[in-house]
Amino acid sequence: MRIQDKVVLITGASQGIGAACAGEFARAGAKLSLTARSEERLQQVAERLRRVAPAGALVTAGDLTSDADRRQIVEQTVERFGGIDILINNAGAGLYLPSWNAPLEEVRWLMELNFFAALALTQLAVAQMRARRGGLIVNVGSVAGKVPLPWMTIYSASKYGLGALTEGMRMELRRDGIHTMMVCPGYVKTAFHENARGGAIPESVAHARRFAITAEQCATAIRRGVERDARTVVTPRAAWFLVVAMRLFPGLVEARLAAVNHTA
């Protein structure tokens, strides 16, 4: 898809991958609608974008777990730009508690943000995309949505669900000219881990941060995926080895991951 002049709605745009995507798509000539909980941080991102997008970006602060806020975000975007061409469901959170004793209220909250909010926002965007006979839904998942990580099982489950939704919706909406793309980042240098709802990442995994990519590198991979109409973007590409190994040698991979988790 050609990005120039396309209307792009990005969630979780106040920091990390979302903010990096805002810059990446602005430089590609997109018209931006940005949303996150923090009005202040969103305004800071929008101000930085003025260097590459003098017209600025539409900023709508809101809670994506709120139906009223989701509707406001979409309505204001459509009112400002006339429609939505690309929806990037980037907002999400982590949880490092074992699935067998994680408080269910925390699990429900995580699923509400990581899965249900993305689905609900997609439904709102697709309603007007179908009328225009085209569009793109980008769901930012995780390598953990391809390979379950035992130190964040609930998070993995939420991203597995998002992946299945992405693939199923691609087939559902094909005749309407709407494409879907799943993004599966590995370890990205953001505040994601510091903002997790509970628990802590295993020390051995934390040490692997030296192999992490930046949010800007992730955003570049997303932009390139959009331009080539990709189905799935795994970044860094080396993470494909883990995905393929899980399919070919599941017992071996599970044993290695269980050993990592045991040292937590």
C-alpha positions in Angstrom: 0.0 0.0 0.0 1.2 3.5 -0.8 1.3 5.5 2.4 1.4 9.0 1.0 -1.8 10.9 2.0 -3.3 7.9 3.7 -5.1 8.5 7.0 -3.4 6.4 9.7 -4.9 5.9 13.2 -2.2 4.7 15.7 -3.1 3.6 19.3 -0.6 3.7 22.1 1.1 6.6 20.2 2.4 8.5 23.2 5.6 6.5 23.5 7.5 3.4 22.4 6.6 1.7 19.2 3.5 3.8 18.7 5.4 7.1 18.9 8.0 5.7 16.6 5.3 4.6 14.1 4.0 8.2 14.2 7.3 9.5 13.1 7.9 6.8 10.5 4.5 7.2 8.8 4.6 11.0 9.0 7.9 11.0 7.1 6.1 8.7 4.5 3.5 11.4 4.0 0.6 10.0 6.0 -2.1 12.0 7.8 -2.0 11.0 11.4 -4.6 10.5 14.1 -2.9 9.6 17.4 -4.4 8.2 20.6 -3.2 7.1 24.0 -4.1 7.8 27.6 -1.7 10.6 28.2 -2.8 13.9 26.6 0.6 15.5 27.6 2.8 12.9 26.0 0.6 12.8 22.9 1.0 16.5 22.5 4.8 16.1 22.9 4.8 13.5 20.1 2.6 15.8 17.9 5.0 18.7 18.4 8.0 16.7 17.4 6.1 15.6 14.2 5.7 19.2 13.1 9.3 19.1 11.8 8.2 16.5 9.1 4.5 17.1 9.1 3.7 20.9 9.3 0.0 20.2 9.3 0.4 18.3 12.6 -1.5 15.3 13.8 -5.0 14.9 15.3 -4.5 14.0 19.0 -7.3 12.3 21.0 -6.5 11.1 24.5 -8.6 8.3 25.8 -8.9 4.9 27.4 -9.2 2.2 24.8 -11.0 -0.1 27.2 -13.9 2.4 27.2 -16.5 2.0 24.4 -17.3 5.7 24.6 -13.6 6.7 24.2 -13.1 4.3 21.3 -16.1 5.7 19.4 -14.9 9.3 20.1 -11.5 8.5 18.7 -12.9 7.0 15.5 -15.5 9.7 15.0 -13.1 12.5 15.5 -10.7 10.9 13.0 -13.4 10.5 10.4 -14.7 14.0 11.0 -11.2 15.5 10.5 -10.0 13.4 7.6 -13.1 11.8 6.0 -12.1 8.2 6.8 -9.5 5.8 8.1 -7.2 4.0 5.6 -4.9 2.3 8.1 -5.5 1.3 11.7 -2.5 0.4 13.8 -3.6 -1.4 16.9 -0.4 -1.0 18.9 -1.6 -0.3 22.5 -1.0 -3.2 24.9 0.4 -4.2 28.2 2.4 -7.1 29.8 1.9 -9.4 32.8 4.7 -11.5 34.3 2.7 -13.5 36.8 2.2 -17.3 36.4 -1.0 -18.2 34.8 -1.9 -20.6 37.5 -2.1 -18.0 40.2 -2.5 -14.6 38.4 -5.4 -12.7 39.8 -8.3 -13.0 37.4 -9.1 -9.3 37.5 -5.6 -8.6 36.2 -6.0 -11.3 33.5 -9.4 -9.8 32.4 -7.9 -6.3 32.3 -5.0 -7.5 30.1 -7.3 -9.3 27.7 -9.6 -6.3 27.6 -6.7 -4.1 26.4 -4.6 -6.5 24.4 -7.5 -8.2 22.6 -11.0 -6.8 23.1 -10.0 -3.2 22.7 -8.2 -4.0 19.4 -11.2 -6.0 18.2 -13.7 -3.2 19.1 -11.7 -0.5 17.5 -11.3 -2.6 14.4 -15.0 -3.1 14.2 -15.5 0.6 14.2 -12.9 1.3 11.6 -13.9 -1.6 9.3 -17.5 -0.3 9.2 -16.3 2.8 7.2 -13.5 0.9 5.4 -16.0 -1.4 3.8 -18.1 1.5 2.6 -14.9 2.8 0.9 -13.9 -0.6 -0.4 -10.5 -0.6 1.1 -8.2 -0.4 4.1 -5.6 -2.0 6.3 -5.7 -3.3 9.8 -2.2 -3.6 11.5 -2.2 -5.5 14.7 1.0 -5.3 16.8 1.4 -8.6 18.6 4.6 -10.2 19.7 6.9 -13.2 19.0 5.2 -14.4 22.2 2.1 -14.7 20.0 3.9 -17.3 17.9 5.9 -19.0 20.7 4.4 -19.1 24.2 6.8 -17.7 26.8 6.3 -19.3 30.2 7.3 -16.2 32.1 4.4 -14.3 30.4 1.9 -17.0 29.5 -1.2 -14.8 29.8 0.4 -12.1 27.6 1.3 -14.8 25.1 -2.3 -16.0 25.1 -3.6 -12.5 24.4 -1.3 -12.2 21.4 -2.1 -15.7 20.1 -5.7 -14.6 20.1 -4.8 -11.3 18.3 -2.9 -13.3 15.7 -5.8 -15.7 15.0 -8.1 -12.7 14.7 -5.8 -11.0 12.2 -5.6 -14.1 10.0 -9.3 -14.9 10.2 -10.3 -11.3 9.5 -8.0 -11.2 6.4 -10.1 -14.0 4.9 -13.4 -12.4 6.0 -12.7 -9.0 4.5 -10.8 -10.0 1.4 -13.8 -9.3 -0.9 -14.1 -5.8 0.6 -10.5 -4.9 -0.3 -9.4 -4.8 3.3 -6.1 -6.4 4.2 -4.8 -7.3 7.7 -1.2 -7.6 8.9 0.2 -9.1 12.0 3.4 -7.6 13.5 5.5 -9.8 15.9 8.4 -7.9 17.5 10.9 -9.6 19.6 12.6 -7.7 22.5 12.2 -3.9 21.8 13.9 -1.2 23.8 10.8 0.5 25.3 9.2 1.1 28.7 7.0 -2.0 28.1 8.7 -4.1 30.8 8.7 -1.3 33.4 5.0 -0.7 32.8 3.9 -4.4 33.1 0.9 -5.0 35.4 2.7 -7.4 37.7 5.7 -9.7 38.1 9.2 -9.4 36.8 11.1 -10.6 33.7 13.6 -13.5 34.3 17.1 -12.1 34.8 18.5 -14.2 32.0 15.9 -12.7 29.6 16.7 -9.2 30.8 20.3 -9.8 30.0 19.3 -10.5 26.4 18.4 -6.8 26.0 21.7 -6.3 24.2 20.1 -8.1 21.3 17.0 -5.9 21.3 15.9 -3.6 18.5 14.9 0.0 19.0 11.3 1.2 18.6 12.4 3.1 15.5 13.7 -0.1 13.9 10.4 -1.8 14.7 8.4 1.1 13.2 10.5 0.9 10.0 9.8 -2.8 9.7 6.1 -2.0 10.1 6.1 0.7 7.5 7.9 -1.5 5.0 5.4 -4.3 5.7 2.6 -2.0 5.0 4.2 -0.9 1.7 4.7 -4.4 0.5 1.3 -5.7 1.7 2.8 -8.2 4.0 0.8 -10.7 5.9 3.2 -11.1 8.9 6.1 -9.0 10.0 8.6 -10.6 12.4 11.3 -8.2 13.6 14.1 -8.7 14.0 14.1 -11.3 11.2 16.3 -13.5 13.3 13.3 -14.2 15.5 11.9 -16.3 12.7 14.4 -19.0 13.8 12.6 -19.3 17.1 9.2 -19.4 15.4 10.3 -22.1 13.0 12.1 -24.1 15.7 8.9 -24.2 17.8 7.1 -25.7 14.8 9.8 -28.3 14.0 11.2 -29.1 17.4 8.5 -28.1 20.0 9.7 -30.4 22.7 13.3 -29.1 22.5 12.1 -25.4 22.5 9.7 -26.0 25.4 12.4 -27.6 27.5 14.8 -24.7 26.9 12.1 -22.0 27.7 11.0 -23.9 30.8 14.6 -23.9 32.0 14.8 -20.1 31.5 11.6 -19.7 33.4 12.8 -21.9 36.2 15.7 -19.6 36.9 13.4 -16.6 37.4 
